[in-house]
Amino acid sequence: MLVEIFVHLLQPAYTNLMYMLSTMMIDNFNFFHSITIGAFGLFFAIITICYFFVWIPFENGQNLTIYKTKKMLSILPKEVLAKISNIHKLLEIDTMGNKKNRIDKVVTHSY
């Protein structure tokens, strides 16, 4: 008698409960999956906007500063640059005033 009650009354309710639970789990997974994809898309968009509107102008400003510095250094004679200790270390000028390797990259007289 108890088995018949379980089979006729409780088994369909248990089956419906398991079906609802599995569909809720799948819906919940799909919802969080959609939120994750949306958050990644938003993060990627913010990074891209920051790159174009913040980093590129900053980089162009740095390139302009480097260009101006190189032009100012090209005005000075190599002997003067060799006497300044910080620039001497930077350009690796030996004591005789001969250039080693990097001075040609910075000091170029095109005039």
Rosetta constraint file for C-alpha pairs under 8 A:
AtomPair CA 1 CA 5 HARMONIC 6.42 0.50
AtomPair CA 2 CA 6 HARMONIC 6.24 0.50
AtomPair CA 3 CA 7 HARMONIC 6.09 0.50
AtomPair CA 4 CA 8 HARMONIC 5.99 0.50
AtomPair CA 5 CA 9 HARMONIC 5.58 0.50
AtomPair CA 5 CA 10 HARMONIC 7.05 0.50
AtomPair CA 6 CA 10 HARMONIC 4.82 0.50
AtomPair CA 6 CA 11 HARMONIC 6.01 0.50
AtomPair CA 7 CA 11 HARMONIC 5.21 0.50
AtomPair CA 7 CA 12 HARMONIC 7.84 0.50
AtomPair CA 8 CA 12 HARMONIC 7.20 0.50
AtomPair CA 9 CA 13 HARMONIC 6.90 0.50
AtomPair CA 10 CA 14 HARMONIC 5.92 0.50
AtomPair CA 11 CA 15 HARMONIC 6.03 0.50
AtomPair CA 12 CA 16 HARMONIC 6.06 0.50
AtomPair CA 13 CA 17 HARMONIC 6.04 0.50
AtomPair CA 14 CA 18 HARMONIC 6.16 0.50
AtomPair CA 15 CA 19 HARMONIC 6.14 0.50
AtomPair CA 16 CA 20 HARMONIC 6.10 0.50
AtomPair CA 17 CA 21 HARMONIC 6.10 0.50
AtomPair CA 18 CA 22 HARMONIC 6.16 0.50
AtomPair CA 19 CA 23 HARMONIC 6.20 0.50
AtomPair CA 20 CA 24 HARMONIC 5.98 0.50
AtomPair CA 21 CA 25 HARMONIC 6.19 0.50
AtomPair CA 22 CA 26 HARMONIC 6.26 0.50
AtomPair CA 23 CA 27 HARMONIC 6.02 0.50
AtomPair CA 24 CA 28 HARMONIC 5.94 0.50
AtomPair CA 25 CA 29 HARMONIC 6.10 0.50
AtomPair CA 26 CA 30 HARMONIC 6.14 0.50
AtomPair CA 27 CA 31 HARMONIC 6.07 0.50
AtomPair CA 28 CA 32 HARMONIC 6.29 0.50
AtomPair CA 29 CA 33 HARMONIC 5.97 0.50
AtomPair CA 30 CA 34 HARMONIC 6.09 0.50
AtomPair CA 31 CA 35 HARMONIC 6.31 0.50
AtomPair CA 32 CA 36 HARMONIC 6.08 0.50
AtomPair CA 33 CA 37 HARMONIC 6.27 0.50
AtomPair CA 34 CA 38 HARMONIC 6.11 0.50
AtomPair CA 35 CA 39 HARMONIC 6.02 0.50
AtomPair CA 36 CA 40 HARMONIC 6.16 0.50
AtomPair CA 37 CA 41 HARMONIC 6.16 0.50
AtomPair CA 38 CA 42 HARMONIC 6.15 0.50
AtomPair CA 39 CA 43 HARMONIC 6.09 0.50
AtomPair CA 40 CA 44 HARMONIC 6.06 0.50
AtomPair CA 41 CA 45 HARMONIC 6.12 0.50
AtomPair CA 42 CA 46 HARMONIC 6.19 0.50
AtomPair CA 43 CA 47 HARMONIC 6.19 0.50
AtomPair CA 44 CA 48 HARMONIC 6.12 0.50
AtomPair CA 45 CA 49 HARMONIC 6.13 0.50
AtomPair CA 46 CA 50 HARMONIC 6.08 0.50
AtomPair CA 47 CA 51 HARMONIC 6.10 0.50
AtomPair CA 48 CA 52 HARMONIC 6.34 0.50
AtomPair CA 49 CA 53 HARMONIC 5.96 0.50
AtomPair CA 49 CA 54 HARMONIC 7.89 0.50
AtomPair CA 50 CA 54 HARMONIC 5.16 0.50
AtomPair CA 50 CA 55 HARMONIC 6.61 0.50
AtomPair CA 51 CA 55 HARMONIC 4.85 0.50
AtomPair CA 51 CA 56 HARMONIC 6.31 0.50
AtomPair CA 52 CA 56 HARMONIC 5.57 0.50
AtomPair CA 52 CA 57 HARMONIC 7.78 0.50
AtomPair CA 53 CA 57 HARMONIC 6.73 0.50
AtomPair CA 54 CA 58 HARMONIC 6.32 0.50
AtomPair CA 55 CA 59 HARMONIC 6.01 0.50
AtomPair CA 56 CA 60 HARMONIC 6.10 0.50
AtomPair CA 57 CA 61 HARMONIC 6.16 0.50
AtomPair CA 58 CA 62 HARMONIC 6.28 0.50
AtomPair CA 59 CA 63 HARMONIC 6.16 0.50
AtomPair CA 60 CA 64 HARMONIC 6.17 0.50
AtomPair CA 61 CA 65 HARMONIC 6.22 0.50
AtomPair CA 62 CA 66 HARMONIC 6.16 0.50
AtomPair CA 63 CA 67 HARMONIC 6.09 0.50
AtomPair CA 64 CA 68 HARMONIC 6.17 0.50
AtomPair CA 65 CA 69 HARMONIC 6.13 0.50
AtomPair CA 66 CA 70 HARMONIC 6.14 0.50
AtomPair CA 67 CA 71 HARMONIC 6.23 0.50
AtomPair CA 68 CA 72 HARMONIC 6.17 0.50
AtomPair CA 69 CA 73 HARMONIC 6.14 0.50
AtomPair CA 70 CA 74 HARMONIC 6.11 0.50
AtomPair CA 70 CA 106 HARMONIC 5.75 0.50
AtomPair CA 70 CA 107 HARMONIC 6.93 0.50
AtomPair CA 71 CA 75 HARMONIC 6.69 0.50
AtomPair CA 71 CA 107 HARMONIC 7.97 0.50
AtomPair CA 72 CA 76 HARMONIC 7.22 0.50
AtomPair CA 73 CA 106 HARMONIC 7.24 0.50
AtomPair CA 73 CA 107 HARMONIC 6.21 0.50
AtomPair CA 74 CA 106 HARMONIC 7.13 0.50
AtomPair CA 74 CA 107 HARMONIC 4.60 0.50
AtomPair CA 74 CA 108 HARMONIC 5.84 0.50
AtomPair CA 74 CA 109 HARMONIC 6.19 0.50
AtomPair CA 75 CA 109 HARMONIC 7.85 0.50
AtomPair CA 76 CA 80 HARMONIC 6.57 0.50
AtomPair CA 76 CA 81 HARMONIC 6.86 0.50
AtomPair CA 77 CA 81 HARMONIC 6.56 0.50
AtomPair CA 78 CA 82 HARMONIC 6.14 0.50
AtomPair CA 78 CA 97 HARMONIC 7.39 0.50
AtomPair CA 78 CA 107 HARMONIC 7.75 0.50
AtomPair CA 79 CA 83 HARMONIC 6.56 0.50
AtomPair CA 79 CA 97 HARMONIC 6.25 0.50
AtomPair CA 80 CA 84 HARMONIC 6.77 0.50
AtomPair CA 81 CA 87 HARMONIC 6.23 0.50
AtomPair CA 81 CA 88 HARMONIC 6.41 0.50
AtomPair CA 82 CA 87 HARMONIC 7.08 0.50
AtomPair CA 82 CA 88 HARMONIC 5.03 0.50
AtomPair CA 82 CA 93 HARMONIC 5.98 0.50
AtomPair CA 82 CA 94 HARMONIC 7.79 0.50
AtomPair CA 82 CA 95 HARMONIC 7.71 0.50
AtomPair CA 82 CA 97 HARMONIC 6.31 0.50
AtomPair CA 83 CA 88 HARMONIC 6.72 0.50
AtomPair CA 84 CA 88 HARMONIC 5.72 0.50
AtomPair CA 85 CA 89 HARMONIC 6.12 0.50
AtomPair CA 86 CA 90 HARMONIC 6.20 0.50
AtomPair CA 87 CA 91 HARMONIC 5.90 0.50
AtomPair CA 88 CA 92 HARMONIC 5.63 0.50
AtomPair CA 88 CA 93 HARMONIC 5.55 0.50
AtomPair CA 89 CA 93 HARMONIC 7.16 0.50
AtomPair CA 91 CA 99 HARMONIC 7.96 0.50
AtomPair CA 91 CA 100 HARMONIC 7.90 0.50
AtomPair CA 91 CA 101 HARMONIC 7.65 0.50
AtomPair CA 91 CA 102 HARMONIC 5.42 0.50
AtomPair CA 91 CA 103 HARMONIC 5.23 0.50
AtomPair CA 92 CA 99 HARMONIC 7.24 0.50
AtomPair CA 92 CA 100 HARMONIC 6.19 0.50
AtomPair CA 92 CA 101 HARMONIC 7.27 0.50
AtomPair CA 92 CA 102 HARMONIC 6.96 0.50
AtomPair CA 92 CA 103 HARMONIC 7.44 0.50
AtomPair CA 93 CA 97 HARMONIC 6.09 0.50
AtomPair CA 93 CA 98 HARMONIC 6.16 0.50
AtomPair CA 93 CA 99 HARMONIC 5.13 0.50
AtomPair CA 93 CA 100 HARMONIC 5.94 0.50
AtomPair CA 93 CA 103 HARMONIC 7.44 0.50
AtomPair CA 94 CA 98 HARMONIC 5.91 0.50
AtomPair CA 94 CA 99 HARMONIC 6.80 0.50
AtomPair CA 94 CA 100 HARMONIC 7.12 0.50
AtomPair CA 99 CA 103 HARMONIC 5.91 0.50
AtomPair CA 99 CA 104 HARMONIC 7.54 0.50
AtomPair CA 102 CA 106 HARMONIC 6.77 0.50
AtomPair CA 103 CA 107 HARMONIC 5.66 0.50
AtomPair CA 104 CA 108 HARMONIC 5.92 0.50
